[in-house]
């Protein structure tokens, strides 16, 4: 966690792999950052870990789930209870299950 980054009450940073939360980012209450999954093609369900990066001044809404290998861009917003399985570009707002692009935030 970098300067002024925040993990909300009862959020879960399941850090089987690296999680980076950059400056000023907020992860709201009960959000779940999960860096681990399994290889479902392998009969032994081998563990796979991939890092998560939460960009500068971004906001992860309450009870959102960020899946392994996802990067959330700077000043991006993830809506409450969203499931994010793909990278979110800088300044974008996503929401839903699966998370979809809603709009691009103004950079001015």
Backbone atoms as SQL, in Angstrom:
CREATE TABLE atoms (id INTEGER PRIMARY KEY, chain TEXT, resi INTEGER, resn TEXT, atom TEXT, x REAL, y REAL, z REAL);
INSERT INTO atoms VALUES
  (1, 'A', 1, 'UNK', 'N', 0.847, -1.177, 0.000),
  (2, 'A', 1, 'UNK', 'CA', 0.000, 0.000, 0.000),
  (3, 'A', 1, 'UNK', 'C', 0.891, 1.238, 0.000),
  (4, 'A', 2, 'UNK', 'N', 0.541, 2.141, -0.880),
  (5, 'A', 2, 'UNK', 'CA', 1.295, 3.391, -0.989),
  (6, 'A', 2, 'UNK', 'C', 0.609, 4.481, -0.164),
  (7, 'A', 3, 'UNK', 'N', 1.203, 5.675, -0.164),
  (8, 'A', 3, 'UNK', 'CA', 0.734, 6.800, 0.633),
  (9, 'A', 3, 'UNK', 'C', -0.752, 7.093, 0.383),
  (10, 'A', 4, 'UNK', 'N', -1.494, 7.231, 1.466),
  (11, 'A', 4, 'UNK', 'CA', -2.921, 7.575, 1.471),
  (12, 'A', 4, 'UNK', 'C', -3.814, 6.535, 0.781),
  (13, 'A', 5, 'UNK', 'N', -3.308, 5.329, 0.599),
  (14, 'A', 5, 'UNK', 'CA', -4.147, 4.234, 0.096),
  (15, 'A', 5, 'UNK', 'C', -4.959, 3.706, 1.265),
  (16, 'A', 6, 'UNK', 'N', -6.131, 3.144, 0.979),
  (17, 'A', 6, 'UNK', 'CA', -7.046, 2.757, 2.045),
  (18, 'A', 6, 'UNK', 'C', -7.720, 1.423, 1.731),
  (19, 'A', 7, 'UNK', 'N', -7.761, 0.530, 2.725),
  (20, 'A', 7, 'UNK', 'CA', -8.542, -0.703, 2.660),
  (21, 'A', 7, 'UNK', 'C', -9.697, -0.547, 3.629),
  (22, 'A', 8, 'UNK', 'N', -10.909, -0.616, 3.133),
  (23, 'A', 8, 'UNK', 'CA', -12.092, -0.424, 3.966),
  (24, 'A', 8, 'UNK', 'C', -12.327, -1.557, 4.952),
  (25, 'A', 9, 'UNK', 'N', -13.233, -1.301, 5.865),
  (26, 'A', 9, 'UNK', 'CA', -13.614, -2.260, 6.895),
  (27, 'A', 9, 'UNK', 'C', -14.054, -3.583, 6.258),
  (28, 'A', 10, 'UNK', 'N', -13.536, -4.676, 6.732),
  (29, 'A', 10, 'UNK', 'CA', -13.848, -6.040, 6.308),
  (30, 'A', 10, 'UNK', 'C', -13.521, -6.321, 4.838),
  (31, 'A', 11, 'UNK', 'N', -12.669, -5.485, 4.231),
  (32, 'A', 11, 'UNK', 'CA', -12.188, -5.831, 2.882),
  (33, 'A', 11, 'UNK', 'C', -11.199, -6.987, 3.035),
  (34, 'A', 12, 'UNK', 'N', -10.986, -7.719, 1.938),
  (35, 'A', 12, 'UNK', 'CA', -10.126, -8.899, 1.991),
  (36, 'A', 12, 'UNK', 'C', -9.112, -8.811, 0.863),
  (37, 'A', 13, 'UNK', 'N', -7.837, -8.734, 1.234),
  (38, 'A', 13, 'UNK', 'CA', -6.747, -8.752, 0.256),
  (39, 'A', 13, 'UNK', 'C', -6.128, -10.140, 0.317),
  (40, 'A', 14, 'UNK', 'N', -6.676, -11.058, -0.456),
  (41, 'A', 14, 'UNK', 'CA', -6.247, -12.457, -0.453),
  (42, 'A', 14, 'UNK', 'C', -4.972, -12.546, -1.279),
  (43, 'A', 15, 'UNK', 'N', -3.847, -12.407, -0.597),
  (44, 'A', 15, 'UNK', 'CA', -2.572, -12.158, -1.263),
  (45, 'A', 15, 'UNK', 'C', -1.727, -13.419, -1.449),
  (46, 'A', 16, 'UNK', 'N', -2.228, -14.344, -2.244),
  (47, 'A', 16, 'UNK', 'CA', -1.398, -15.472, -2.669),
  (48, 'A', 16, 'UNK', 'C', -0.334, -14.978, -3.641),
  (49, 'A', 17, 'UNK', 'N', -0.663, -13.915, -4.370),
  (50, 'A', 17, 'UNK', 'CA', 0.258, -13.210, -5.251),
  (51, 'A', 17, 'UNK', 'C', 0.348, -11.771, -4.782),
  (52, 'A', 18, 'UNK', 'N', 1.131, -10.979, -5.472),
  (53, 'A', 18, 'UNK', 'CA', 1.362, -9.591, -5.069),
  (54, 'A', 18, 'UNK', 'C', 0.136, -8.728, -5.331),
  (55, 'A', 19, 'UNK', 'N', -0.172, -7.865, -4.369),
  (56, 'A', 19, 'UNK', 'CA', -1.217, -6.844, -4.516),
  (57, 'A', 19, 'UNK', 'C', -0.555, -5.492, -4.275),
  (58, 'A', 20, 'UNK', 'N', -0.726, -4.577, -5.225),
  (59, 'A', 20, 'UNK', 'CA', -0.193, -3.224, -5.092),
  (60, 'A', 20, 'UNK', 'C', -1.366, -2.265, -5.118),
  (61, 'A', 21, 'UNK', 'N', -1.470, -1.451, -4.080),
  (62, 'A', 21, 'UNK', 'CA', -2.511, -0.419, -4.011),
  (63, 'A', 21, 'UNK', 'C', -1.785, 0.920, -4.008),
  (64, 'A', 22, 'UNK', 'N', -1.927, 1.649, -5.109),
  (65, 'A', 22, 'UNK', 'CA', -1.137, 2.862, -5.305),
  (66, 'A', 22, 'UNK', 'C', -1.719, 4.069, -4.570),
  (67, 'A', 23, 'UNK', 'N', -0.989, 5.171, -4.646),
  (68, 'A', 23, 'UNK', 'CA', -1.292, 6.385, -3.899),
  (69, 'A', 23, 'UNK', 'C', -2.734, 6.826, -4.042),
  (70, 'A', 24, 'UNK', 'N', -3.364, 7.097, -2.912),
  (71, 'A', 24, 'UNK', 'CA', -4.699, 7.684, -2.886),
  (72, 'A', 24, 'UNK', 'C', -5.835, 6.761, -3.287),
  (73, 'A', 25, 'UNK', 'N', -5.545, 5.492, -3.554),
  (74, 'A', 25, 'UNK', 'CA', -6.605, 4.556, -3.959),
  (75, 'A', 25, 'UNK', 'C', -7.417, 4.128, -2.748),
  (76, 'A', 26, 'UNK', 'N', -8.714, 3.909, -2.964),
  (77, 'A', 26, 'UNK', 'CA', -9.610, 3.447, -1.906),
  (78, 'A', 26, 'UNK', 'C', -10.245, 2.133, -2.320),
  (79, 'A', 27, 'UNK', 'N', -10.137, 1.154, -1.448),
  (80, 'A', 27, 'UNK', 'CA', -10.835, -0.119, -1.597),
  (81, 'A', 27, 'UNK', 'C', -11.902, -0.120, -0.504),
  (82, 'A', 28, 'UNK', 'N', -13.162, -0.021, -0.890),
  (83, 'A', 28, 'UNK', 'CA', -14.260, 0.155, 0.060),
  (84, 'A', 28, 'UNK', 'C', -14.525, -1.119, 0.870),
  (85, 'A', 29, 'UNK', 'N', -15.422, -0.985, 1.815),
  (86, 'A', 29, 'UNK', 'CA', -15.751, -2.066, 2.746),
  (87, 'A', 29, 'UNK', 'C', -16.203, -3.333, 2.025),
  (88, 'A', 30, 'UNK', 'N', -15.717, -4.440, 2.539),
  (89, 'A', 30, 'UNK', 'CA', -16.069, -5.790, 2.095),
  (90, 'A', 30, 'UNK', 'C', -15.677, -6.108, 0.656),
  (91, 'A', 31, 'UNK', 'N', -14.859, -5.269, 0.028),
  (92, 'A', 31, 'UNK', 'CA', -14.340, -5.610, -1.307),
  (93, 'A', 31, 'UNK', 'C', -13.382, -6.787, -1.164),
  (94, 'A', 32, 'UNK', 'N', -13.204, -7.530, -2.238),
  (95, 'A', 32, 'UNK', 'CA', -12.380, -8.744, -2.210),
  (96, 'A', 32, 'UNK', 'C', -11.383, -8.680, -3.353),
  (97, 'A', 33, 'UNK', 'N', -10.099, -8.661, -3.015),
  (98, 'A', 33, 'UNK', 'CA', -9.031, -8.685, -4.005),
  (99, 'A', 33, 'UNK', 'C', -8.428, -10.079, -3.961),
  (100, 'A', 34, 'UNK', 'N', -8.612, -10.864, -5.008),
  (101, 'A', 34, 'UNK', 'CA', -8.211, -12.272, -4.997),
  (102, 'A', 34, 'UNK', 'C', -7.142, -12.537, -6.047),
  (103, 'A', 35, 'UNK', 'N', -5.938, -12.897, -5.616),
  (104, 'A', 35, 'UNK', 'CA', -4.826, -13.146, -6.540),
  (105, 'A', 35, 'UNK', 'C', -4.669, -14.617, -6.903),
  (106, 'A', 36, 'UNK', 'N', -5.527, -15.497, -6.390),
  (107, 'A', 36, 'UNK', 'CA', -5.365, -16.919, -6.656),
  (108, 'A', 36, 'UNK', 'C', -6.559, -17.540, -7.354),
  (109, 'A', 37, 'UNK', 'N', -6.268, -18.519, -8.199),
  (110, 'A', 37, 'UNK', 'CA', -7.293, -19.320, -8.854),
  (111, 'A', 37, 'UNK', 'C', -6.691, -20.703, -9.089),
  (112, 'A', 38, 'UNK', 'N', -7.338, -21.496, -9.914),
  (113, 'A', 38, 'UNK', 'CA', -6.843, -22.846, -10.198),
  (114, 'A', 38, 'UNK', 'C', -6.898, -23.109, -11.691),
  (115, 'A', 39, 'UNK', 'N', -6.041, -23.999, -12.148),
  (116, 'A', 39, 'UNK', 'CA', -6.036, -24.435, -13.538),
  (117, 'A', 39, 'UNK', 'C', -7.095, -25.525, -13.670),
  (118, 'A', 40, 'UNK', 'N', -8.258, -25.157, -14.173),
  (119, 'A', 40, 'UNK', 'CA', -9.388, -26.078, -14.238),
  (120, 'A', 40, 'UNK', 'C', -9.231, -27.140, -15.321),
  (121, 'A', 41, 'UNK', 'N', -8.227, -26.992, -16.195),
  (122, 'A', 41, 'UNK', 'CA', -7.935, -28.020, -17.196),
  (123, 'A', 41, 'UNK', 'C', -7.035, -29.120, -16.624),
  (124, 'A', 42, 'UNK', 'N', -6.409, -28.827, -15.494),
  (125, 'A', 42, 'UNK', 'CA', -5.515, -29.782, -14.831),
  (126, 'A', 42, 'UNK', 'C', -6.323, -30.585, -13.811),
  (127, 'A', 43, 'UNK', 'N', -6.334, -31.918, -13.901),
  (128, 'A', 43, 'UNK', 'CA', -7.109, -32.727, -12.951),
  (129, 'A', 43, 'UNK', 'C', -6.745, -32.475, -11.484),
  (130, 'A', 44, 'UNK', 'N', -5.512, -32.018, -11.229),
  (131, 'A', 44, 'UNK', 'CA', -5.112, -31.739, -9.845),
  (132, 'A', 44, 'UNK', 'C', -5.472, -30.321, -9.405),
  (133, 'A', 45, 'UNK', 'N', -6.090, -29.546, -10.303),
  (134, 'A', 45, 'UNK', 'CA', -6.489, -28.155, -10.022),
  (135, 'A', 45, 'UNK', 'C', -5.329, -27.325, -9.466),
  (136, 'A', 46, 'UNK', 'N', -4.217, -27.372, -10.173),
  (137, 'A', 46, 'UNK', 'CA', -3.005, -26.653, -9.776),
  (138, 'A', 46, 'UNK', 'C', -3.311, -25.180, -9.477),
  (139, 'A', 47, 'UNK', 'N', -2.744, -24.668, -8.384),
  (140, 'A', 47, 'UNK', 'CA', -2.902, -23.267, -7.999),
  (141, 'A', 47, 'UNK', 'C', -2.192, -22.359, -9.002),
  (142, 'A', 48, 'UNK', 'N', -2.852, -21.269, -9.366),
  (143, 'A', 48, 'UNK', 'CA', -2.282, -20.234, -10.223),
  (144, 'A', 48, 'UNK', 'C', -2.425, -18.917, -9.471),
  (145, 'A', 49, 'UNK', 'N', -1.345, -18.140, -9.425),
  (146, 'A', 49, 'UNK', 'CA', -1.429, -16.807, -8.814),
  (147, 'A', 49, 'UNK', 'C', -1.045, -15.763, -9.842),
  (148, 'A', 50, 'UNK', 'N', -1.730, -14.631, -9.777),
  (149, 'A', 50, 'UNK', 'CA', -1.448, -13.498, -10.654),
  (150, 'A', 50, 'UNK', 'C', -1.619, -12.232, -9.832),
  (151, 'A', 51, 'UNK', 'N', -0.778, -11.220, -10.071),
  (152, 'A', 51, 'UNK', 'CA', -0.837, -9.993, -9.262),
  (153, 'A', 51, 'UNK', 'C', -2.063, -9.132, -9.585),
  (154, 'A', 52, 'UNK', 'N', -2.387, -8.268, -8.643),
  (155, 'A', 52, 'UNK', 'CA', -3.441, -7.251, -8.807),
  (156, 'A', 52, 'UNK', 'C', -2.810, -5.896, -8.538),
  (157, 'A', 53, 'UNK', 'N', -3.134, -4.917, -9.385),
  (158, 'A', 53, 'UNK', 'CA', -2.690, -3.542, -9.168),
  (159, 'A', 53, 'UNK', 'C', -3.911, -2.636, -9.155),
  (160, 'A', 54, 'UNK', 'N', -4.001, -1.809, -8.118),
  (161, 'A', 54, 'UNK', 'CA', -5.070, -0.812, -7.992),
  (162, 'A', 54, 'UNK', 'C', -4.400, 0.541, -8.220),
  (163, 'A', 55, 'UNK', 'N', -4.820, 1.260, -9.273),
  (164, 'A', 55, 'UNK', 'CA', -4.160, 2.492, -9.699),
  (165, 'A', 55, 'UNK', 'C', -4.345, 3.676, -8.769),
  (166, 'A', 56, 'UNK', 'N', -3.548, 4.689, -9.025),
  (167, 'A', 56, 'UNK', 'CA', -3.574, 5.921, -8.228),
  (168, 'A', 56, 'UNK', 'C', -4.960, 6.550, -8.240),
  (169, 'A', 57, 'UNK', 'N', -5.412, 6.956, -7.053),
  (170, 'A', 57, 'UNK', 'CA', -6.669, 7.694, -6.879),
  (171, 'A', 57, 'UNK', 'C', -7.878, 6.980, -7.471),
  (172, 'A', 58, 'UNK', 'N', -7.816, 5.672, -7.562),
  (173, 'A', 58, 'UNK', 'CA', -8.969, 4.904, -8.039),
  (174, 'A', 58, 'UNK', 'C', -9.862, 4.545, -6.859),
  (175, 'A', 59, 'UNK', 'N', -11.049, 4.052, -7.173),
  (176, 'A', 59, 'UNK', 'CA', -12.014, 3.704, -6.125),
  (177, 'A', 59, 'UNK', 'C', -12.648, 2.361, -6.465),
  (178, 'A', 60, 'UNK', 'N', -12.572, 1.435, -5.526),
  (179, 'A', 60, 'UNK', 'CA', -13.198, 0.123, -5.661),
  (180, 'A', 60, 'UNK', 'C', -14.411, 0.119, -4.734),
  (181, 'A', 61, 'UNK', 'N', -15.608, -0.031, -5.290),
  (182, 'A', 61, 'UNK', 'CA', -16.842, 0.047, -4.514),
  (183, 'A', 61, 'UNK', 'C', -17.037, -1.124, -3.560),
  (184, 'A', 62, 'UNK', 'N', -17.958, -0.941, -2.636),
  (185, 'A', 62, 'UNK', 'CA', -18.263, -1.942, -1.612),
  (186, 'A', 62, 'UNK', 'C', -18.621, -3.284, -2.245),
  (187, 'A', 63, 'UNK', 'N', -18.067, -4.333, -1.678),
  (188, 'A', 63, 'UNK', 'CA', -18.317, -5.725, -2.059),
  (189, 'A', 63, 'UNK', 'C', -17.928, -6.070, -3.497),
  (190, 'A', 64, 'UNK', 'N', -17.147, -5.217, -4.150),
  (191, 'A', 64, 'UNK', 'CA', -16.652, -5.549, -5.486),
  (192, 'A', 64, 'UNK', 'C', -15.618, -6.663, -5.357),
  (193, 'A', 65, 'UNK', 'N', -15.466, -7.452, -6.421),
  (194, 'A', 65, 'UNK', 'CA', -14.464, -8.505, -6.448),
  (195, 'A', 65, 'UNK', 'C', -13.531, -8.267, -7.624),
  (196, 'A', 66, 'UNK', 'N', -12.238, -8.206, -7.322),
  (197, 'A', 66, 'UNK', 'CA', -11.206, -8.035, -8.337),
  (198, 'A', 66, 'UNK', 'C', -10.482, -9.374, -8.458),
  (199, 'A', 67, 'UNK', 'N', -10.498, -9.952, -9.659),
  (200, 'A', 67, 'UNK', 'CA', -9.962, -11.288, -9.874),
  (201, 'A', 67, 'UNK', 'C', -8.470, -11.267, -10.208),
  (202, 'A', 68, 'UNK', 'N', -7.808, -12.424, -10.169),
  (203, 'A', 68, 'UNK', 'CA', -6.361, -12.491, -10.379),
  (204, 'A', 68, 'UNK', 'C', -5.925, -11.891, -11.717),
  (205, 'A', 69, 'UNK', 'N', -4.797, -11.167, -11.673),
  (206, 'A', 69, 'UNK', 'CA', -4.196, -10.615, -12.874),
  (207, 'A', 69, 'UNK', 'C', -4.781, -9.316, -13.359),
  (208, 'A', 70, 'UNK', 'N', -5.726, -8.749, -12.628),
  (209, 'A', 70, 'UNK', 'CA', -6.406, -7.526, -13.067),
  (210, 'A', 70, 'UNK', 'C', -5.661, -6.288, -12.583),
  (211, 'A', 71, 'UNK', 'N', -5.566, -5.303, -13.471),
  (212, 'A', 71, 'UNK', 'CA', -5.044, -3.982, -13.129),
  (213, 'A', 71, 'UNK', 'C', -6.163, -2.968, -13.277),
  (214, 'A', 72, 'UNK', 'N', -6.351, -2.189, -12.239),
  (215, 'A', 72, 'UNK', 'CA', -7.330, -1.100, -12.251),
  (216, 'A', 72, 'UNK', 'C', -6.545, 0.178, -12.525),
  (217, 'A', 73, 'UNK', 'N', -6.929, 0.919, -13.548),
  (218, 'A', 73, 'UNK', 'CA', -6.188, 2.112, -13.950),
  (219, 'A', 73, 'UNK', 'C', -6.301, 3.262, -12.966),
  (220, 'A', 74, 'UNK', 'N', -5.437, 4.250, -13.166),
  (221, 'A', 74, 'UNK', 'CA', -5.462, 5.460, -12.342),
  (222, 'A', 74, 'UNK', 'C', -6.809, 6.160, -12.494),
  (223, 'A', 75, 'UNK', 'N', -7.353, 6.633, -11.387),
  (224, 'A', 75, 'UNK', 'CA', -8.606, 7.378, -11.306),
  (225, 'A', 75, 'UNK', 'C', -9.795, 6.627, -11.894),
  (226, 'A', 76, 'UNK', 'N', -9.708, 5.306, -11.930),
  (227, 'A', 76, 'UNK', 'CA', -10.831, 4.482, -12.386),
  (228, 'A', 76, 'UNK', 'C', -11.778, 4.233, -11.212),
  (229, 'A', 77, 'UNK', 'N', -13.014, 3.885, -11.543),
  (230, 'A', 77, 'UNK', 'CA', -14.014, 3.564, -10.521),
  (231, 'A', 77, 'UNK', 'C', -14.627, 2.214, -10.858),
  (232, 'A', 78, 'UNK', 'N', -14.707, 1.356, -9.834),
  (233, 'A', 78, 'UNK', 'CA', -15.378, 0.065, -9.956),
  (234, 'A', 78, 'UNK', 'C', -16.627, 0.143, -9.088),
  (235, 'A', 79, 'UNK', 'N', -17.798, -0.054, -9.682),
  (236, 'A', 79, 'UNK', 'CA', -19.058, 0.033, -8.956),
  (237, 'A', 79, 'UNK', 'C', -19.202, -1.044, -7.892),
  (238, 'A', 80, 'UNK', 'N', -20.020, -0.760, -6.914),
  (239, 'A', 80, 'UNK', 'CA', -20.286, -1.702, -5.822),
  (240, 'A', 80, 'UNK', 'C', -20.785, -3.036, -6.372),
  (241, 'A', 81, 'UNK', 'N', -20.328, -4.108, -5.776),
  (242, 'A', 81, 'UNK', 'CA', -20.722, -5.490, -6.075),
  (243, 'A', 81, 'UNK', 'C', -20.369, -5.942, -7.492),
  (244, 'A', 82, 'UNK', 'N', -19.460, -5.235, -8.146),
  (245, 'A', 82, 'UNK', 'CA', -19.014, -5.629, -9.482),
  (246, 'A', 82, 'UNK', 'C', -18.014, -6.771, -9.387),
  (247, 'A', 83, 'UNK', 'N', -17.939, -7.570, -10.454),
  (248, 'A', 83, 'UNK', 'CA', -16.941, -8.630, -10.569),
  (249, 'A', 83, 'UNK', 'C', -16.050, -8.266, -11.751),
  (250, 'A', 84, 'UNK', 'N', -14.784, -7.966, -11.461),
  (251, 'A', 84, 'UNK', 'CA', -13.862, -7.464, -12.475),
  (252, 'A', 84, 'UNK', 'C', -12.871, -8.561, -12.847),
  (253, 'A', 85, 'UNK', 'N', -12.953, -9.015, -14.097),
  (254, 'A', 85, 'UNK', 'CA', -12.072, -10.078, -14.573),
  (255, 'A', 85, 'UNK', 'C', -11.102, -9.605, -15.656),
  (256, 'A', 86, 'UNK', 'N', -11.240, -8.339, -16.073),
  (257, 'A', 86, 'UNK', 'CA', -10.376, -7.768, -17.107),
  (258, 'A', 86, 'UNK', 'C', -9.863, -6.413, -16.640),
  (259, 'A', 87, 'UNK', 'N', -8.730, -6.002, -17.180),
  (260, 'A', 87, 'UNK', 'CA', -8.150, -4.716, -16.818),
  (261, 'A', 87, 'UNK', 'C', -9.128, -3.573, -17.074),
  (262, 'A', 88, 'UNK', 'N', -9.059, -2.565, -16.204),
  (263, 'A', 88, 'UNK', 'CA', -9.874, -1.356, -16.342),
  (264, 'A', 88, 'UNK', 'C', -8.921, -0.213, -16.690),
  (265, 'A', 89, 'UNK', 'N', -9.133, 0.462, -17.829),
  (266, 'A', 89, 'UNK', 'CA', -8.231, 1.554, -18.229),
  (267, 'A', 89, 'UNK', 'C', -8.334, 2.762, -17.282),
  (268, 'A', 90, 'UNK', 'N', -7.304, 3.596, -17.338),
  (269, 'A', 90, 'UNK', 'CA', -7.317, 4.853, -16.592),
  (270, 'A', 90, 'UNK', 'C', -8.611, 5.609, -16.876),
  (271, 'A', 91, 'UNK', 'N', -9.167, 6.242, -15.846),
  (272, 'A', 91, 'UNK', 'CA', -10.311, 7.159, -15.950),
  (273, 'A', 91, 'UNK', 'C', -11.626, 6.496, -16.378),
  (274, 'A', 92, 'UNK', 'N', -11.712, 5.175, -16.345),
  (275, 'A', 92, 'UNK', 'CA', -12.950, 4.509, -16.757),
  (276, 'A', 92, 'UNK', 'C', -13.778, 4.109, -15.541),
  (277, 'A', 93, 'UNK', 'N', -15.083, 4.066, -15.740),
  (278, 'A', 93, 'UNK', 'CA', -16.031, 3.611, -14.718),
  (279, 'A', 93, 'UNK', 'C', -16.619, 2.305, -15.221),
  (280, 'A', 94, 'UNK', 'N', -16.533, 1.258, -14.384),
  (281, 'A', 94, 'UNK', 'CA', -17.105, -0.042, -14.736),
  (282, 'A', 94, 'UNK', 'C', -18.042, -0.489, -13.622),
  (283, 'A', 95, 'UNK', 'N', -19.004, -1.324, -13.994),
  (284, 'A', 95, 'UNK', 'CA', -19.927, -1.863, -12.995),
  (285, 'A', 95, 'UNK', 'C', -20.589, -3.107, -13.556),
  (286, 'A', 96, 'UNK', 'N', -21.085, -3.949, -12.649),
  (287, 'A', 96, 'UNK', 'CA', -21.861, -5.119, -13.044),
  (288, 'A', 96, 'UNK', 'C', -21.127, -6.425, -12.838),
  (289, 'A', 97, 'UNK', 'N', -21.828, -7.509, -13.219),
  (290, 'A', 97, 'UNK', 'CA', -21.290, -8.858, -13.123),
  (291, 'A', 97, 'UNK', 'C', -21.626, -9.592, -14.420),
  (292, 'A', 98, 'UNK', 'N', -20.652, -9.690, -15.323),
  (293, 'A', 98, 'UNK', 'CA', -19.280, -9.182, -15.238),
  (294, 'A', 98, 'UNK', 'C', -19.250, -7.667, -15.428),
  (295, 'A', 99, 'UNK', 'N', -18.195, -7.044, -14.901),
  (296, 'A', 99, 'UNK', 'CA', -18.066, -5.588, -15.004),
  (297, 'A', 99, 'UNK', 'C', -17.952, -5.165, -16.460),
  (298, 'A', 100, 'UNK', 'N', -18.707, -4.125, -16.795),
  (299, 'A', 100, 'UNK', 'CA', -18.677, -3.559, -18.146),
  (300, 'A', 100, 'UNK', 'C', -18.428, -2.064, -18.048),
  (301, 'A', 101, 'UNK', 'N', -17.855, -1.523, -19.112),
  (302, 'A', 101, 'UNK', 'CA', -17.580, -0.100, -19.142),
  (303, 'A', 101, 'UNK', 'C', -18.890, 0.696, -19.128),
  (304, 'A', 102, 'UNK', 'N', -18.960, 1.676, -18.255),
  (305, 'A', 102, 'UNK', 'CA', -20.133, 2.546, -18.141),
  (306, 'A', 102, 'UNK', 'C', -19.851, 3.890, -18.824),
  (307, 'A', 103, 'UNK', 'N', -18.695, 4.456, -18.496),
  (308, 'A', 103, 'UNK', 'CA', -18.322, 5.745, -19.075),
  (309, 'A', 103, 'UNK', 'C', -16.843, 6.007, -18.822),
  (310, 'A', 104, 'UNK', 'N', -16.346, 7.034, -19.481),
  (311, 'A', 104, 'UNK', 'CA', -14.992, 7.501, -19.219),
  (312, 'A', 104, 'UNK', 'C', -15.096, 8.807, -18.455),
  (313, 'A', 105, 'UNK', 'N', -14.322, 8.916, -17.385),
  (314, 'A', 105, 'UNK', 'CA', -14.336, 10.127, -16.571),
  (315, 'A', 105, 'UNK', 'C', -13.575, 11.242, -17.258),
  (316, 'A', 106, 'UNK', 'N', -14.001, 12.461, -17.029),
  (317, 'A', 106, 'UNK', 'CA', -13.302, 13.632, -17.554),
  (318, 'A', 106, 'UNK', 'C', -11.944, 13.739, -16.883),
  (319, 'A', 107, 'UNK', 'N', -10.939, 14.112, -17.647),
  (320, 'A', 107, 'UNK', 'CA', -9.593, 14.266, -17.096),
  (321, 'A', 107, 'UNK', 'C', -9.283, 15.712, -16.752),
  (322, 'A', 108, 'UNK', 'N', -10.233, 16.626, -16.942),
  (323, 'A', 108, 'UNK', 'CA', -9.975, 18.048, -16.640),
  (324, 'A', 108, 'UNK', 'C', -10.303, 18.387, -15.217);
